C-alpha cells in the first residue's frame, strides 16, 4: 500500500456490508447499510497534542458519517481523524 496518513489521520478498511437479514432475505445494494466497523490499515504519526492510540490491525467502530471514502487498488477505504473512531473492539 502506498498511502501514509498524515498527522492524526487513520486509514480504515470497512467490513463488508451485510448481504442478508437475520431472516434470510437477500438485500439489494440500495438497501444495505453502510458498515460501522472496520480494520485499521495505516495510521499517521500523530500530533504534538494527540498521540496515536490505535494501531495497524485494530478493529474499530466509527460513526455513520465519519471519514472520507477513497478507492485504492479497487478496494474501498475510509480516511478519518483518530477522534472520529468511537471504540477499539
N, C-alpha and C positions, 0 to 999 in steps of 0.2 A: 504494500500500500504506500502511495506517495503523498499522503496528506498528513500534515502535522498541525493540529490545532494550536492557536496562539493564546497566550495568557491563561485565563481560567475557562477556556472552552473545552468541550468534550465531544468526541465523535461516537455516536451510538448506532449500532446495527439493530433496528427494531425487530422484535419477534414477528413471526408470520401471523397474519390475521386469521381468526377462526373461520374455518371452511363450513362447519356445520353447527347447528344449535344443539342443545342438550337432548332435544327430542329427535335428532337425526335429520332435520330439514337442512338441505344444502342452500347456502346463502349466495345470491349473486354478488358481483363485485360492488355494486352500488349500495348494498345493504350491510356490507362488512364494516365493523367499527375499527377505527384506527387503533393499533395496539398501544398500550400504555406502559410497556416494559420492553427492555432490550438489553444488549450486552455492549459494554464499553469497548470500542475498537482502538481508540487513541485518545491521549489527553495532552493538554498544553502544560507549560511549566508552572502555571500559577502566577500570581501577582505578589507584590511585596505585602499586600494587605490580606491576601487569601491564599493559603496553601492548598494544594490539591489533596483531597481526601479520597476520591475514587481512584481506582487503579484499572489498568487494562485487564479485561476479562471479568470485571464485576458485572453482575446482573443488577439492573437498576429499574426503578419506577420513575416515571416523569409525568408531567401534566399533559392534558389532552392537546393543548395548543403550543406546547414547548418546542423550541428549536426550529431550524430551517431545514427542509428536506433537500438533499442533494443526491445525485446519482454518480457513482464511480465504478467503472468496470461493470456496468449493467446491474449493479447492486444498489439498493436504496439505503441511505444513511440519514441520520439527523445530526446536525451540529448545533449544540446548545451550550449555554453557560452552566457551570457546575451548580449554580444556585437554582437552576430550573429542575434539577434532579431532586425528587422528593424522598427517596429512600434507596438504600442498597439492600438487595434481597440476599 
